Structures are given as structure tokens and as C-alpha cells.
Amino acid sequence: MTTNPHAVITLASLTLAGCLRYPHASGHLVRTATIAACLADLMGLDAAHCERIRLVTPAHDVGKLAIPDAVLLKPGKLLPEERQVIERHAEIGANILAGSADALMRLASQVAHHHHERFDGTGYPCGLAGKEIPLAARIVAIADAFDAMTESRCYRPGMSDDDALSIVSAGSGTQFDPGVASVFLASIPQILRSRKSAQALLDAGSEMAVVARFYGLSRNALRQIPRQARA
């Protein structure tokens, strides 16, 4: 499948908006995408499929653009009703990305919609179980969780890699696809190298520079990104 440059520009625009939504968002989005692409490769997916997963993953949290600051930026544990509000980001993100005939945009919508599903069917928003959950979403779920656990947030410090890996292992078969989790846990050196490469990209400077480099955009393409995403 040939990648549609207009779809890439759309994803870059939405990713940039997401990077500006809350502090340090760019780090989480880029690292998660890089880890997910690495994991897809380790699972034996072809290069084109891995690249599609890399390109769509930074938009997985785009629905957080619609979550109120009082919930998204709360420096403490969320109340049950606040948890319900933030969980809406999966469906909102899917809707933002939906409606295109382009295969890359459809994949992006799918990943945004289902990256919080759980393998045992107790996740959200649809309660899908097992292989009902799209493979790309099962891959991103582990990459997203691992990076989120090891990243410091406004409401808690990041945990150690070992502690996060223990949680991934414990969640195999319940929260996570056991096949994907097995590959992830067997390939920690490669996963950590991919995370390190993402960090080098994040050192590019501003969110605009990071997003441009991640998506390989030219200056002409950058001019097509809506001004509101840069504000």
C-alpha cells in the first residue's frame, strides 16, 4: 500500500495539536510510536505494516484534545466520574480520525478507538476481547502502557523499567495479548534501544521540529499544517 501524503500531513497536524495539549505529550507520543513499530517488526510484520503502525500511533490519544483541563491536567487521582470523562478520549479520537477512505486514516481511527481494550474483554470503549481487538491496537496497547508507566506524570513519578515490565508480564492474557506480550518481554534490549532512538528524535527542539522530523515532512508540507495546530 502506497502511503497517501495527504493522510501523513493530516496525522502530523493532529499529532502536533496533541503534543501541544499537555506538558511532555510529545515525548509519550513519539516514544510510544517508536516502541510500537519496533514491536511490530519483532513480531514479524512486514516493513510496510510496521511503518503504518509507526505513522498512526502518535495520533492514538488525539481524543484528549476534547477532555477538559480540570480532568486531563488534574495533579491527583481521578474520581470515578472523572475517569469516565477521560475514558471518552478513545471514542472521541476514533471519531476525529474517522470518515476517510484512506487506509492509513482508517488504521489510525482503529488504533485510537481500541488501544484501551483489554484482552480479557474488560477494557473500553467497546469491551472487545482477544483477537476481536485489531492487532495494531494490541501492539500499541503494550507500547502505550509501558511508556506511560515509566514516564513521570503530574500526579505520580515514573516507575522503573523493571517494575513496568513486571506489570506487563502480570497482565499477559488479561490486559494484554499474551502473544504480543511474550514477544515484548523476550525482546527488551531491542525495545529499550528503540526508546533511546526516540529520545534522540525528541532532542530536535520544539514540538514543531519533532513532529516534522518524525513524519519526514518538507517545508512545503509544514506549510499545509493548519495554523491552529501551531498556536
N, C-alpha and C positions, 0 to 999 in steps of 0.2 A: 504493500500500500504506500503510495506517494503521500508525503505529508503536505497538507494544504498550508501554504504560508499565511493565509488569512486566519486560519484557525490558530496557528502558532502566535500570531500577533494578538489575537483575542485572549488567549491564555496568558500571554505576557502582561497584557493590560490588567487582567483580573488578578494575577499574581502580584503585580506592583501595588494595586489597591489593597490587597490583603497584607502585604508587607508593611504598609503604612497604617494599618488598622490598630495595631497594638505593639508595645515595645518588644523588640527582638524577634518579631514574627518572621522576618526574612531568614534568620538562622534556622528556625524549625522547619520552614517550608523547603528550603534548599537541601538541608541535611536529610530530611525525610525522603525527598525525591531521589537523591543520590544513593541512599541506602536501599530504597525500593528497587531501583534499576539494577543495582549490584545483586540483590537477592533474586530478582527475576532471571538474571544471567546465570547465577549459581544453580537455579532450578532447571536450566536447560532451555529456556525460552529463546527463540531466535533473536538476532540483533535488532531487527525492526520492531518486534514486540517490546523488547526491553527499552528501546528508545521512546516508544509511545508512552510507556508507563512513566519514564523519566519526565516527559514533557507535561503530562496531565497531573502528576502528583502535587505540584505546588498549588494547584487550584482546589485541593481537596477540602480546605477549610474556608472557601470563599463565602459560604453562608454566614460566617461570623461578621461579615460586613453589616448584617441586619440585626445583630444582637446588641442590645443597649449597653452602654459603657458600665452602668451600675452592676451588671451581671458579668460581662466579659472581663472587666478590669477589677473585679472585686478582690481585695487582698485578704481573702479568708475563705473558709469552707462555704460552699453554696448551700442554701436552704433547698428543700425538695422542690419547691415551686420555681426557684431559680435554676435548678438543674433541668427542669422541664423546658425552661426557656432556652438554655444553651444547647440542649439536645436538638432543638429545631434547626440548628445550623446545617445538619446533614440534608434535610429535605429542601431547605431554602437554597443551599448550594446547588443541589441537583436541578432545581427549577431555573436558577440563573444560567446554568450551562446547557439546559435542555432546548429542544426545538430546532436543532441544526441537523441537516442531512449528513454532515461531515462525520466520518467515523472517529476521528480524534476527539471531537467535541462530545460525541456520544459516550466515548470511553471516559472522558473527564467527568461527565454528569453521573455516570455509573459509579465511579470511584468516590465522588463527593457524597453520593447517596448512601453507599453501603460500607464505608470504611469503619463504621462503628457497629456493624453487625457482629455477632459472636457465633462461633462455630456451633455452639450448642443451642442456638436459636433464641437466646435471651437478650440479644442486643437490640439496637434501634437503628433506623425508624421502622423497619418492616418486619423484624423478627425472623429474618431468613436464617436457615441453618445449613451446615455442611456445604455441599457444592452448589446449593441454590445461590450462595453468595458468589458473585463474579470473582474469578481468580485474581484479577488485578486488585480488587478491593481487599481480598485476603492477604495479598502481599503487602499492600500499603498499610493495612491494619497493624502488622508487626513492626514495620519501619516507623510508623507514626507513634506507636506506643513506646518503643524503645527510646526514640529521641525525646519524646515528651517526658519520660521518667528520668532521663539523665540530664535534662535541661532545668536550670533553676527558673522558677516562676515567681510571680509577685506574692504568691500565697504559700510557697514552700521551696526549700532548697532542692537542687537536683540530687538524685541518688547515685551511688557508684555504678559503674558498668556491671560489676559482679551481681549487685543486688537486682538491677534491672533484668539481667539475664536469668536470674533465679525466678523472677516473676513470669518471664516469657515461658520458661520451662514448666512452671506450675500451671500456666494457663493453656498449655498444649492440649487440644482436644475439647476444651471448654470455651475459653475466649478465642483461641487461635486455631487455625487449621493445623493439625498435627504434622502433616507432610511439609508444609511451609516452615513451621517452627523447627522441625528436625533439620532442615537444610540451613536455616538461620543459625541454629545453635552449633552446628558442625562446622561453620564457616566464619567464626568470629574474627580471625585475623583479617580476612578479606573485607568483612563488614566494617571493621574499625579503620581499615585503610581507606575505604570509600568515604567514611565520615571525615577523615582527615583531609581528603581531597576537596570535600565540600567546604571545609573551613578555609582552605586556601582561596576558594572562589569568593567566599564571604569577605575576605580581606580586600576585595576590589574597591571598596569605598561605599558610596551611597547606595540606597536601595535601587535607584535607577540603574546604576552601574552594575550591580549584582544581577539584577533581572536581565539586563541586556546581554551580559556575558553568558548567563545560564542558557538563554534561548538563542544565542548566537545571532543577535539582531544587528543589522547595519544601522547607520544613522538615519537612512531613509525610512526604515521600518520603525525606528523610535519615534519619528515624527507622526506616525499614524496612531500612536498610543494616545487615547483621549486625555485632554488636559486635566480633567478632574482626577485622573489616577495619579497625576504628578503633584497635585495640590497638597 
